[in-house]
Amino acid sequence: MSILVIDLGTSAVRAALVERDATISHEIRVPMLPDSPVPGLVEFDAGEYAAAALRCARDLLDLHGPVDAVGVTNQRGSTIVWDRATGEPVAPAQGWQDLRTVGDCLVLAADGIRLAPNLSATKIANILDQVDPDRSRDLCFGTPDSWMIWQLTDGAHHVSDLSNAGIWGLLHPDGTHYDVEVLTRLRIPASMLPRIVDSSGVVGAATALAGAPVICGIAGDQQAALIGQGGVTPGAAKITFGTGAMLDVCLGARPTYVGRGPAGTFPIPCWRRGPEMVWGAEAIMLSAGTNVEWLVDDMGMLERPEDSRALAASVADTGDVVYVPALLGLGTPRWDYGARGALFGLTRGTSRAQVVRAVLEGVAERGADLVDAAVADTGVALDVLRIDGGMSANDMFVQHLSDATQRPVEVSPVRESTALGAGFLAGLEIGWWSDWEQIAATWRPARRYEPGAPTDRDRWRNAVDRAAGWHPDLSALDF
């Protein structure tokens, strides 16, 4: 049989079947785009979201039969609050990209509590202030994994795992318990928080599915993608190039820094299994594939994102044009929310193909920024990079990433490796794989790129300096 994985993304939900040979055999996907009623707000209907995921799972089981186990992976930080008795959400879910609590984060920073608006902590408080100002109701909080498991178990289990809980802003820095100071300051009742369970371990029966298979794998999407690419030994690193891009490196022990490191990375719990708690570090690019979508949807330079490769390859170089992909500001290492996307070096002779090539190269250069930051903060060499996500299919982009980082780049055989990672976690628990070494050994890249001539990184950094600080008030924000 197979392992069923429910993958709860930002723009879609899907159900996938993971097989013993570390492949995905079938999947059903439904788009689930969030709403943005006003700029800065990103929300979604949690009931519709869970119902769509359940339909995908049930349809897949109807088509392909019973499964041995269930894994769940999800967008992190997105915040859902529901009534414990009725099981109904009490407000629209706030997506991880939602910025309505920026002001709250600044006030907290002045009090010595540093929380970013993409974390769940201030989102929970914001929802409670709307629906339960005196904190008298019996409510539950969860990210999409908690909410989905509640649905799958008909309300029997209110849980999450460490890889998700580490992104809420509610844990003590050592990851062992909730931070009472933060809970008290935000007036968040401890009773509404999920029980933190192992990332690989039995949670309970998914009674909402035929056969009631056991749920035994949970992970946030980026940690799941790291596991799905076999990055389970210290020093292994991956970058997922999706809407944004995130580099995650497996470290083993907790990094020595707390909060944001000097080079702009963050310590994250990768997973917990029994007494084993594995830590890593994460570097973040706020916009990656978004830049190619901009070329399609707003600039009309491409009909489809896939067309970027052929058009970019039709010219030998960018004609000295440099693009800085800062449509939403800069993440690691600078964290400048007021930076904006910029094209430098345009002339009357600049062609559409050269602009498209510059966009691809700019995203690759930002990928190299993430690598440089992770090396600086962790001291790990990152000798080889593994990548997945939509942009990993573009060989011109991947080669430039290899050139910019001066490292070999290996492309995942599975475009989105999140489901495979959650499947590995569930498979460990049911004995499909005996240990992390067996999971590491499943890695077989679809392609490998060797570095050629290095790119001009000094020129790149000069372009980033020029794009920075475009909106000084936003650039002054620091979380």
N, C-alpha and C positions, 0 to 999 in steps of 0.2 A: 504494500500500500504506500501511501504518500503522507507528507505533512502538509496540512493546510495552513497557509499564512495569510492573515488579513493585514493589509498594508494601508495605513490611514494617512494619506498625503495631504499637502496643502491645496492642491488643485484637482485631485482625483482620489478615489478609493479603489482598491482592487483586492481580489482574492487570487492566490496563486498556489500551485502544487509544487512542492519541493521534493525531489527524488533522492534516492540513496547515492546516486552518482554525482551529487552536488549540482544538479541542473534543475531548471524550472520547466515543467512539461506543459502546463496549461495555465491560463489566467483569464479572468474577467475583470474589466475595468469600467468604472463609471466616472465621468467628469463631475467634480464637485467644487466649483469655483467659489471662493468666499465673496461676500458683499463688502462694498466700501461706500456706505451711505454719504459720508463726507470725507474729504481728505484727512488722512491720518487714522481713520477708523477702519478696521478689518474685522468682520464678524461673520458667523455662519449659524445656521439652524442645526443644533446638535442632534435633534430628533431625526431630521431628514438625513443627516450625515450618517448616523448609526444605522438607520433603516436601509440606506443604499448599500452599506458595507455588508449587512446581513443578507440582503438579496444576492449580492455577488457570491458570498460564501455558500448560500443554500443552492444557488443555481449551479455552482461548480460541483458541489457534492451530488446533485441530481444527475449531472452529466457523467461524472467519473467515479462515483461510488464512495465508499467510506474511507476514512483516513486514520492514521495511527495517532496523530497528535495535532495540536493547534499552536501556532505562534502568532504574536501580534507585534507589529512595528508601527511607528506613528510619528507625525510631526510633533516636535517638542515645544513646550511653552504655551501652546494654545490651551485656553482655559475654559472649562465647563463647570457650572455649578447646578446641581439638581436637588430636588426634594427627596429625602431618604424614603419617606413613606409612599409617595406616589410614583417615584422614579421619573418625574418630569423635570426638564430644565426650567430654571426660574428666570432666565434671561438669555439673550443671544450669547453664544460662545464668542469669546474674544480671541482672534487669531494671534499667533506669535508676532506677526508684523504690526499689530495694532499699537498706536503711539499715544493713545488718549491719556496714559498715565505719566507722560514725560514730566509734567509739573510736579506730580507726587514724588517722582524719583529725585528731582532736584531738591525738594524740601528734605527728603530723607538723607540725601548726601550731606546737607548742611548739618544734620544731626549725627553724622558719622556712619550712617548705614548706606552702603553703596549697592544699589539695585538698578539694573537696566530695564527699560520698558518692555523688552522682548521676553523677560522672565515672567513667570506666573504670579509671583508674590503680589505685586501691586494690582494686577488684573483681578485677583480674587478679592482684594479689599475694595476695589472699585465696584464690583458686582454686589458685594455684601452691603456697601453703603447705599445702593439703589434698592435692594429687595429685602434687606434685613438689617436696618441701621442699628437696632439695639441688640443684635446678635442673639436673638431668642429662638430662631427657627432651627429645626434639625435638618441641616443641609449637608451635601457631600460635594467635595471638589475633586476634580480629576482632569488630567490631560486626556487626549483621545484614547490612549491605551486603557486607562482606568474606566472610562465611560463605555468602551467597547466590551471590556471584560464583564462589567456590570450587566450589560445587555445579554452577552453570551451565557452568563450563569443565572439569568433571571433574578438578578439582584442579590445573589448569595455571596458575592465576593467584591469587596471594594479595596482594590490593591493597585500598586504600581511597582516598578522596579527601580533600582538605584540609578540606572543610566538616564531615566526620565526625571527622577526626583532631584538629581544633581543640577537640573536646568530650571528649577523653580525659584531659586533664591531663598529657599526656606530651610535648607540643611545647614547644620554646623559644618565648618570647612573640612573636618575629617570624614564627613559622609556617614557618620554612625547614628545620628539622631537629628530631629528637628531642632532648629535654633529658637529657643524660647524668647530671646530678646526681639527677634524679628516678628514672631507671632504676636507678641504683646504689643509692639509698636503699631502693627497694622490691624490689631484687634481681629485676628483670625483664630477662631476656636480650633484647638487641636483635634476635637472630635470630628471635624469635617474632612480631615486629611486621610488619604489612603494608607493602608498598611504597606510598608515597603517589603517586597519579597525578592527572592533571587531572580536574576535574569534567566537562569536556566534551572528550573525546578517546578514541581507540580503545584499548580494553583487550585485547580478544581475542574469539574466536568463542564463542558460547554453544552448545557442542557437545551439551549435554543437551537442546536444543530442536530441533524439526524445522527443517531448513534452516540450522542453525547461524548465526543472525543475529549481527551484531557488537554487542558491548556497548560503548557509547560515551557514556553519561551516568550520573553518580553524584552524589547529594546527600543530606545529612541532611534530615529531614522539614521542619524549619522554614525552612531556606534554600531548599528546593525549593518550599515554599509561597510564599515571597517572590518567587521567579523566576516561579512559575505565575501570580501576579497582576501580572506585568509590572513588578515592583519592582526593576529592574535598573539604574537610574540613581541617582546620589547624591541623597539626600533622600527617596526613596520609602520608604514604610513600610507594613507590614501587621500586623494582629493576627489570629491564628488562635484562635478560641474553641472549643476542644474540651473534653476532660476537664479540662485546665488551660487557660491561655491564654498565648501568647507573642507579644510585639511584637518585630519585627525591622525594623531600618532599614538601608538600603544607604548606606554612607558613602564607599566608594572606598578612601581611605587608611586605614591602621590608626589607631584612636583613640589619643590621647596617654596615656591611663591604662592600666596593666597590672593584670590581675585585676579585681576588682569596683570599679566607679567610685563616686564620692562619693554618687550618687543611686541606687545599687544595680543598675546595668546591667553587662553584661559585653561586652568586645570578642569578636567571633567572625569567623572567616574565612567569607565567603559562598560563594566559589568560586574556583577557579584554572583558567585556560585559557591554555596556553602561558606566556609571560612575565607575563601579567596575573593579579595576585592582588588580589581585591576583598574588602575588609573591611566589617564592619557592627557593630552593637551590638544586644544582646538584653535585653529586660526580661521578667520571668516572674511569672505569677500561678499559684499552686500549685493552686487549685481554681476552675473556672469552671462548665462543664456539670455537674460533680459535684454542685453545689448543686441543680440542677434534678432530677437523678437522686435526690438525697436526698428531695426533696419527693414523688417517685413511690414509691421503694422502701421508705423508712423511715418517712416521715410519713403516707403514704397520702392526701395532699392532691390528687394528680393520678393519673389512670390512665396517661397517657403524657406524656413531656416536651413533645410538641407542643401539649398542652392548656393549657400555661402562658400562651400568648398570649391566648387568648379569655377565660380566667378573670381574668387581670390587667386586661384591657381593660374588664371589666364594672364596674370601680370607677374613680372619677375620680382618685384618688390613693391613697397608702398609709395615709392616716389618721394621718400623722406617725410611722409605723413606719419604722425604718431597720435594714437587715440588713447585717452585715459578713461576707462570704464567706471565712472563714478556717478552714475545716474541717480543713485540713492545715497551718495556720500561714499567715503572710504572707510573700510573696516580695518582689519589687521594690516599693517602695524600702526597706522596713524589715528584711526578712529576720529575722523573729521566728518561730522554729519553735514557740514556746510560746503564741502567740496562738491563739484559738479562735473559731469562728463565734459570732455574737451577734445577737440581736434586741433592739432598744431601742424604747421608746415603746408597748409593748403595753398595751391597756386591755380592760375587759370587753366593749367594743363592737368590738374588732378582729376583722375577718372573715378567713376563709380566703383570699379573693381579695386582700385587702390584704397579707397575708403573702406570697403568691406574687408580687405586684407588687413588694414590697420586695426579694425575692430577686433578681428580674431587674434592678432598679435598682441593687442593691448590686454585682452583677457588672459592670454598666456603669460604676459609679463607680470600681471597681478598675481597669477598663480605662483610665479617665482618669488614674489614678495612674501606670500604665505610661507613658502619653504624657508626663506631666509629668516623670517620671524620665529618659526618653530625651532630651527637650529639654534638661534640665539638664546631663546628662552629655556630650552630643554638640554642643550648640549649634545643632542643626538644628531648624528651625521645625516640621516635619511639618505642612505646610499642609493636606494631605488624608490621610485614613486609608482603607486598603483592608482588608476583613475577609473571612474565610471561616470554616469550621467550622460545627458543628450549630446554634449559637445565632444565626448570621447569618441564619437563616430567620425569626427572630422580629422583626417590624417594630417592636413596642413597645420591645424591648430595644435595637435599633439606634438608634431615635430618641433614647432616653435617653443612649446613648453619644455621639451627636452633640451633644446639649445639654450633657453634662458636660464634653466636651472642647472645645466651641465650635469644632468643625471639621466640614466635610463628611465624611460617611462613605459609601464606595462598597462595595457588596456584590459579591463574586465571583460570576460566572455559574456557576462550578463549586464545589459545596459544599466539596469537599476538593481543594485546588489542588496538593497535593504531586505527584500523578502528572503533572499538566500541566507542572510545573516540571522534573521529570526528563526528560519528553518534549522540552521545549525544549532542554535540554542535549545530548541525543542528536541532535536535529534540527539544531542548529548544526554538529555534526561532519559530518553527511552532506549538508549544503547545503540543507536545507529552509528555514532562515533564515540570512541572510548575516551578521548582526551583532546586537548587543544592541538597537540602535534598532528593528529590525524586530520583535523580541520585545516591546519596550515598546509598540509600536504595536498589538499584538494585544489590549491591555486594553480590554474593553468591559463595564463593570459592569452587573449585572442591575438594580440600583436605586441611587439616590443620595439621601441624606438630608441636608438642610440644618439647621444648628443653630437651635433656637428659644431660648426664654428660658434663661439659664444656671441650672444647679442650685446648691444651697447647698453649696459645696465646704467651707466652714469647718465647717458642721455635720457633714458627712461625716468630715472629719479628726478631729473630736471623738469620733465613734463609733469610729473605728479606734483612737484612743488608749485608749478604754475596753476594747476587745477584746484589746489587746496585753498580753503578759506574764502570761497566765492560768496558765501553768505556768512558774514562774521558772527552774527548772533547764534546761528546754528553750530558754527565751528567751535564756539565757546562752550557748548554743552559737553559735559563729561560725566559718564556714569561708571 
